[in-house]
Amino acid sequence: MKKIPYTIVFSSVMLLSCFASKIHAAESLITPSNQEFEQLDDSTEVYQEYLGEKLDPIRKFVAEVDLIFSGDWSLVMNKSLELDSQDVTATIYVWNNVLIKIRVVNNEATANGESYYYFKNNEIVYVSEQSMEELGDDGLLLFKNKSFFENGTLIRSINNQDCGSPFNQEYRDAEQKRIMSDLDLIRAAFED
């Protein structure tokens, strides 16, 4: 039986150990640990995220609005208007003379979309936008955008498409400007 020098065995073990730790490190970048994983509901898996501690109370507020106020509004009013060169129907939801939610539905045959704006203490806190774009023979493309606000300022934007750089201040400023411009048009329609 041939003897293998100690240095070769030691070097092989060290190399394998180093390789295994690199694999483990790479896996931890891809697969979150149990502490980082959170199940919000039966269909949505969310990992702890940037500004999660600020977003959780907003998510809770939105869920409460949708659950508690469902069908129990003091005022619900619809208006048709043009928004971003498209015909939409906006519905405001008021409870005790306080605007809580606005729903906007796109009426165009080619663009199917829906947006929700949520307000707390008369300030925007959350916007959920979803639309589908026809790609001809390639089917449909679904766009989802969630925007979180603090004191009227966009603090986080989550988009299911490559939306640029959601952590970039310039991107957030442009998104806030777009959202607030749409919101101003919607509010103006209800003031007439």
Stockholm file with secondary structure:
# STOCKHOLM 1.0

chainA/1-192         MKKIPYTIVFSSVMLLSCFASKIHAAESLITPSNQEFEQLDDSTEVYQEYLGEKLDPIRKFVAEVDLIFSGDWSLVMNKSLELDSQDVTATIYVWNNVLIKIRVVNNEATANGESYYYFKNNEIVYVSEQSMEELGDDGLLLFKNKSFFENGTLIRSINNQDCGSPFNQEYRDAEQKRIMSDLDLIRAAFED
#=GR chainA/1-192 SS CCCCCHHHHHHHHHHHHHHHHHHHHHHHHHSCCTTTEEECSSSCEEECCTTHHHHHHHHHHHHHHHHHSTTCCSEEEEEEEEETTEEEEEEEEEETTEEEEEEEEECCSSEEEEEEEEEETTEEEEEEEEEEEECGGGCEEEEEEEEEEETTEEEEEEESSCCSCTTCHHHHHHHHHHHHHHHHHHHHHHHC
#=GC SS_cons         CCCCCHHHHHHHHHHHHHHHHHHHHHHHHHSCCTTTEEECSSSCEEECCTTHHHHHHHHHHHHHHHHHSTTCCSEEEEEEEEETTEEEEEEEEEETTEEEEEEEEECCSSEEEEEEEEEETTEEEEEEEEEEEECGGGCEEEEEEEEEEETTEEEEEEESSCCSCTTCHHHHHHHHHHHHHHHHHHHHHHHC
//
